[in-house]
């Protein structure tokens, strides 16, 4: 039976950044990442990769601030990474001014403006705030690049599912779909929306996380490098100018809950398109006709919307990291650091 110090289950952006953080903090420990599918092939593959310097709760704001600094350092050290800074314009009701100042971090530098983007109709009771500090990334490409940097230090096993998980008191045994077993002193679970579908489902059930469908439409109209990401704060929706791919991405809040990542359709439904176009009609009617494609998947959501990093046993040998509420990329560096703190303790 193979033995490792830490086994990370899941090779999305959260799992890979967790392995990276663990390897950086303790270079001598042995680390294995086990992924049932392809590296960055789950929620990370379909992620918009948008980082907002904001958070609805103090915990979410602290995580967002940590991640903001992390990605800024990462891009400074590796300028060729697929991370693209973008300004932000927030459309919100005037009555939300105080709430916006609390939700957005200081380095967002939000300033109220009478102007707006030419694509957007601003409701009579609303205003526009302009700011900085956002970026978006090609999440699957970034995850694969960072994983490639780890291969000399971390063992990566793709296409290998964990089909059994049992405690040995001072360690855990992982039974693999390939027939082998691995004993790990500590295990980090980063399964994304598969948190209710593995041998850990009963362990994570008390966390109260639910899985929700996520829908985004591709707007077949080319943005420019000067275009900001447009946030419709009241509806928790945004228009992201994906300049490198030549289209806008429109993400809105789909309210289809308790879905399964293995059965949710990867295709847009007529209902999805109708819901998205209804919201587009309110703010950007000229884009409706160009909303002809898109992407569909799901993610795990915590009860309060803030990501969960929590030990699942009294010895803190089994740690869950996830339920990022559709913001896995945005919170991944902070979750990785929190996991490393638990593992070190």
Buried (B, 14 or more C-beta within 10 A) or exposed (E): EBEBBBBBBBBBBBBBBBBBBBBEEBEEBBBBBBBBBBBBBBBBBBBBBBBBBBBBEEBBBBBBBBBBEBBBEBBEEEEEBBBBEBBBBBBBBEEBEEEBEEBBBEEBBBEEEEEBBEBBEBBEEBBBBBBBBBBBBBBBBBBBBBBEEBEEBBBBBBEBBBBEBEBEEEBBBBBBEEEEEBBBBBBBBBBBBBBBBBBBEEBBEEBEBBBBBBBBBBBBBEBEEEBBBBBBBEBEBBBBBBBEEEBBBBBBEBEBEEBEBEEBEEEBBEEBBEBBBEBBEBBBEBBBEBBEEBBBBBBBBBEBBBBBBBBBEEEEBBBBBBBBBBBBBBBBBBBBBBBBEBBEE
